Amino acid sequence: MKQNINITEQDYISLCELLKTEKVSHTTEKGNLDYLGGEIKRAKRVKGKRIKTDFVRMNSFAEVVDLDTNREMKVRLVFPKDADFKTGKISVLSMFGSALLGYKVGSTITFNAPRGVKKIKIKNIIYTEEEH
């Protein structure tokens, strides 16, 4: 059974628009688009612009641990135009990015990665002024 996830109203609107654009342009694999679309559909929408959230949202940082390797990473969930894996900026259109969206600290997430199934745990979420 999947855990409950949340999404801000603003992220919901932005991500629905991104999905529409990507489906027309065919620049992202269909499986990735379907996965993100499914996550958005099942997420509980949270309204308000200045809400203090306790879940991963667009432009937030997450400290995660790969449960297979015990490797810790600090990543930021971003829109595709800002993605740079080497600097920890993870596109929401990647399977990793889509999997992070909406989860809280302590959540364990399993997702398909290019080299097989990955399992990560969110240790901390850090918010910045740049967020929506």
Buried (B, 14 or more C-beta within 10 A) or exposed (E): EEEEBBBBBBBBEBBEEBBEEBBEEEEBEEEBBEBBBEBBEEBEEBEEEEBEBEBBBBBBBBBBBBBEEEEEBEBBBBBBEBBEEEEEBBBBBBBBBBBBBBBBBEBEBEBBBEEEEBEBBBBEBEEEEEBB
